[in-house]
Amino acid sequence: MDTGLTQARNTANDVHAIIRLMNEYSWALDNNDWDELRRCFAVPMQFLASTMAPVRDVEVLIAGLSSRAGTFAHRRHMQSNGFVRVDGDRAFYTGNMMNPRVQAEKSDHEFFLAGGYYRNEFIRTDAGWKIAIKCWQDVYSEGGLPPAMQKAGVAGYGSSAFPRVLDDLVDGATFGVVDEHASDRAADERMRVHDAIMRIFRAADGAQPAHGRVALAGNATGQIAGKTIAGADALLAALDGKGAARLTHITNEVIDLAGDNAEFASYFFVVTARPEGNAHTGGLLRATLVRDEGLWKATHLALDPLWARGEAAAPEPVHPIMLGAPLAVDDPASDDETAVVAQLHRLIWALDGGSAERIEPLLDARARLETGTDEVEGRAAVIQHLLDERAQTQLRQSYLFNPVVTIEGAEADARFYMLTRRAEADGAVKMFGGRLYASARREGGRVRITDLRFVTDFGPYA
């Protein structure tokens, strides 16, 4: 048996388990499920945040969180860009987080948006992976905090008490561990393709583009907002955040594999902190990668902005589907959890693009749809209802976060957080937040979506 391949598979399973634990942590926190939240932590534990005092006891943490749980009607710890390094019975995670919050009682401080990154440490226990150290660093915020939550003297982003240090996240020793053992399991290779893209954008956001160099081919090219770029160094320079407090949230990934070649497609949502008001922009990211001695490297990156805060970025309505949607509709080689998530990502791509032809093969013939006001049954009726609602907007991007999938035999249930940027008829771009619940069934190696339920929790906000 190839021990290297076996180790790669075990590591991939650990990575998926840790990312799932992070997603479960967010769902528990946002829904005030303190028993579930307690289950996520090891004993002892540490909770370190740039916006609050250190906590070293999970009961103290839960008491503090529960005491202010009623402040917000809705809060969503939306995680993206997760990267995991496993080292025996210890593991390290870094990822971005966007946290929209809506006050329970409307006031001048009704809506608040914060974002930053996690740097967490995990230990393996008899009950599975647990969070041993959880570190949170603010990068941007906007809107008003309730007076009860405003604190003086809290160390913020870039302060001497909580310095902006990304070296330990992105340097070659800890962030980009190269595994030369190619895997015969598609889910493992998708994880590595994901890691390559995350490395590039983590390094760019951290104003240390050279740390992303290992994930780019020397002759890499790029297309950023219509501008052509040639060469890895020039591409890294174009992506460089140049010291700005910026986070690129990457979601809705679909990865297609063909031997030593891969196509990556995702949505992106960039927030750049500015004194005069944060800048928001979003659109599509596509990349072509090749596997070189076990390491995936991007040979081409294309970023197509579709909207900016306040208005659509494109002069004419541009739908994601028109720019090239993910290639494959089905991938029977995927493990069940990966396949379910990928099918829901493909559905959102097709729905945002207004394409009945791409929605149809993703749905079961007896598919059901539930919204806040309607219930629809049958694939054709579901597609028509979805597209009728989609036709009411000029442009829409629905970002999916925090997937949690439960598998039982051939049946699967999934839940996601969803953040939608929608351009109205007048071109104004508004933000909505909610949840997507879905069920799916695997038949003959194919995954089909059987049930969809969309829940809107808040919005619209600018």
Secondary structure as UniProt FT lines:
FT   HELIX           3..30
FT   TURN            31..32
FT   HELIX           34..39
FT   STRAND          41..49
FT   TURN            50..51
FT   STRAND          52..55
FT   HELIX           58..67
FT   HELIX           69..71
FT   STRAND          72..75
FT   STRAND          78..87
FT   TURN            88..89
FT   STRAND          90..103
FT   TURN            108..109
FT   STRAND          111..125
FT   TURN            126..127
FT   STRAND          128..143
FT   HELIX           147..149
FT   TURN            152..153
FT   TURN            157..158
FT   HELIX           167..170
FT   TURN            172..175
FT   HELIX           186..205
FT   TURN            206..207
FT   HELIX           209..215
FT   STRAND          216..224
FT   TURN            225..226
FT   STRAND          227..230
FT   HELIX           232..239
FT   TURN            242..243
FT   STRAND          246..258
FT   TURN            259..260
FT   STRAND          261..272
FT   TURN            275..276
FT   STRAND          279..292
FT   TURN            293..294
FT   STRAND          295..308
FT   TURN            309..310
FT   STRAND          311..312
FT   HELIX           320..323
FT   TURN            332..333
FT   HELIX           336..352
FT   TURN            353..354
FT   HELIX           356..359
FT   HELIX           360..362
FT   STRAND          363..370
FT   STRAND          375..377
FT   HELIX           379..390
FT   TURN            391..392
FT   STRAND          395..408
FT   TURN            409..410
FT   STRAND          411..423
FT   TURN            425..426
FT   STRAND          429..443
FT   TURN            444..445
FT   STRAND          446..461
//
